[in-house]
C-alpha cells in the first residue's frame, strides 16, 4: 500500500497480521467486482483488468474459493454495488509526493476523509497532475525469498526471459519490474516457474525519493499512511518517501 519500502513494515502480532489480511482481501474483492463489471465479464482470458486483479489476489494469498465467489457475486444480478475509482494527489510532510487511489460508492465522503487524513498530519491534497508527473506506471512483482533459498542470478534470468524490464535484489525478496502491458504475461510465467510472491500489481513508481530527517515529519508521515491504509475506501497509496 505504501510504496516500495513497505516490505520492511512487518506487523508485530499475528492478530494484527490477520486483521490486515482480512482488510486486504476486502479491498481486492471490491477491485475484482469493479473489474468484472467494467472490464468485460468474469473470464480473465478476455478481461485483462480482471486478470491483473487476480494476480494481485494470488500474490496476497487470497484463497481460490474467495476469488471464484467474488467473481460469481459480481456476475450475479443481485449485486447492486456502484463503485467508482478516484485518484487524489498531494503532498505529505516536507513535500513528500503522495498519490491516493480510492474506490468508493460515496465520492463526497471519500474526498472529505482523504483531505482530513492528509491535513491532520501536515500534508495537503492538490490538483490532478500535481505529483503524478514524477511517477512512472510499472508492473511490480515482488518475489518472496525469506528462506534465502533462491539463486539471484537464476531468478534474474527467469524474470528477464519472461519479459521483465528491470530486476532488483533485496533482503529476503526480489523486485521485478515490467511495462504495464507486459505485467500479466510476466506474472503468469513466474508463477508457472513456481515462485511465491509478496505482492504483484501495476504501481506508480517514483522517479526520485525524499529522505525525511525530522522526527516529527517521520512520525506524521507514518501516521498519515496508517490512516490511509486503514480507510476502507483507499485501495493504494503511492509516495516517494525513502524509508530505507
N, C-alpha and C positions, 0 to 999 in steps of 0.2 A: 504493500500500500504506500510506502513512504519513501520510495527512492532506492538507490542501489546499495545503500548500507543497511537496508532493512534486514538482511540475512544475519546481521550481528545482534539484532534486538531479540534475544531469546527470552521467552516467558519463563518466570521463575517457578511456577507451580503447575501441576497437571490440570488443576481446576481452571486456572487462567487459560491454559492451552485449549482445553475443551470448549470453553466459552468462546474463545476467538475462532476456533474451528467451526462451531455452530453458526456464528455470525457470518463467517466467510462463505459457508455453504448457502446461507440465506441470500446473500448478495449475488453469488454466482447463479443461483436458481432464478433470481429476478432477471439477471442479464440474459439467461438462457431463454426465458419466456419471451422477452423482447426480440431476441434473435430469431426465434421461431416465427413470430408474428410479422416482423419487418423484413426478415432476410430471405423468406421464401419457403417456409414449411419446416417439417421436422426431420428431413433427410440431410445429414451433414454433407453427403456427397454432392448435393445440389444447393447447399446453403453454406457458403464459406464463413459467414458470420457465426453461424451456429457451430461449425467445426472448430473455430477458434475458441469459442467459449467452452466447448467440450474438452479441448486440450488444456485449458486453464483449470477446469474442474478435475481432470485426471491428475494434473500436477499437484493440486491441493488435496489429493487422496479422497475426493468425493466418491462414494460408492456408486457403482454402475446402476444399481437399483434406483438410487436417488436421481441420477441423470435421466434414466428412462421415464421415471414417474413425473419428473418436471416437464419433459418434452410432451408426454401424454396430456398433462394438465394444460399446457399451452395450446395444444391442438383441440382440446375439448370445448364444446360450445358453452360450458358453464363458467369458463374463465372470463371474467369481465374486467380484469385489471387493465389499467390505462396508464402505462408508464411512459415517460419521455426522458431523453438524455439531455442533460445540460452541463456545459463546461464553464467553470469560473476561473478567472486568472487574477493574480495579485502578488502581494509581497508579504513575507514574514519579517521578523526582526532583522535589522541591518541589511535590508534589501534582498533577502533570500527569495528567489523566484518560486512561486507556488502555482500549480495547476490542480484544480479540484474537479474531478469528473463525478457527476451525480446522476442518479436515476430516480425520478420522483413522480408521484401522482398529484403533487401539490407544489407548483412552481414557487408560489409566494412563501410558503413555509420553508422550503429548502433554501431559497435565497436569503431569507432572514437569518436562518441558523448558520449558514456559511459565513455571512458577514459578522455575525456575533462571535463565532469561534475565532475568526481572524482578528477582529478588533480587540477582543479581550486580552490577547497575548502579544500586542504590539505590531500587528500586521494590518493590511488593508487590501480589500479587493479592488481591482482596477477594471479597465475596459477590455473587451475581447481583443486579443492580439498583443496585449501589453507585455507579456513574457513568453508566449508560445513560440515567438520567432527564435528564441535562444535554445529551443529543444528540437531534437530530431525524433521522428516516429520510427521505431525499430522493433522488430521481434526480439524478445529477450527470453532465452530458455536457460534456466539455472539447474544444472545437474548436481545431484546430491553425491558427495564424496566424503561423508562424515566418518567412514571407516578407513579412509585413505587407501583404498584397495585399487583404485583406478589409476592407470598409467596416463600421465598428462599428454604425452605425445600421441598415444593411441586415440584418446578422446578428441584431441585437436584434429587429427586426420579424419576421424569419423564425422566430426562436425563440418569440416571444410568439404569433405566429399558429399555430404548431404546438401550442401548449398549455402552454408553459413558464410557471412562476410567478415566476421571477426571472432576472436576467442580470447578469453582472459581467465587464467587460473586464479584461484583464491583459496582461502583457508577452508578446507573441507567442502569445496564446491568449485564448479567451473561455470563461467558465464559464456553463453553462446549467443551471438548477435546475428540477425538476419534482416534482409529487406522485408518490409511489412507483407508484401505479396508472396514471399517465399516462406513465411513463418510456418504455415501448416505443413508444407512438404518436409521441411527440416525437422519439425517436431515428430512427424509420423516416422521418419527414417530413424531418428534417435530412439524413439520408443520401441521400434521393431528391433533395434540393436540391444535392447534390454536395459537401457539406462533408467534410473529413477530420478524424479525431478522434485525440486523445491518450489519452483514457480515456472509458469510458461504463459506469456501473453505479449501482445503488442503494447509497448510502453512509450512514453515520452521521455527520451533520454537527454539530459542536459549537455550542452556543448562545453560548459565550464562550471566549476563549483566554487562555492563561497565557504570559507572556513570561519566559524564563529569563535571568537576569543573571550567574549564577555560571559561570565557565568549566568547572568540574568538573561542574556539572549539565548543561551543554550537551554536554560530552563523553560523559557517562554516558547521557544520553537518546539521543544519536546512536548509540552502540554498542548500546543495548538494541533500538532499532528495526532496526538492521542484523542483529542476531541473530534477531529475529522474522522478518524478511524472508527470511533465508537458511534458515529452518526449513521443510522440505518440507511439514509438516502445516499451517502457518499460511497461510490464504488472504488475509486482510485484517487490517490494524491501523489502527484509528481513534484519534485522540488530539486534544487541544486545545492542543498546544504551538504557539505563534505563532513560526514560523521566519522571518518576514519582517524 
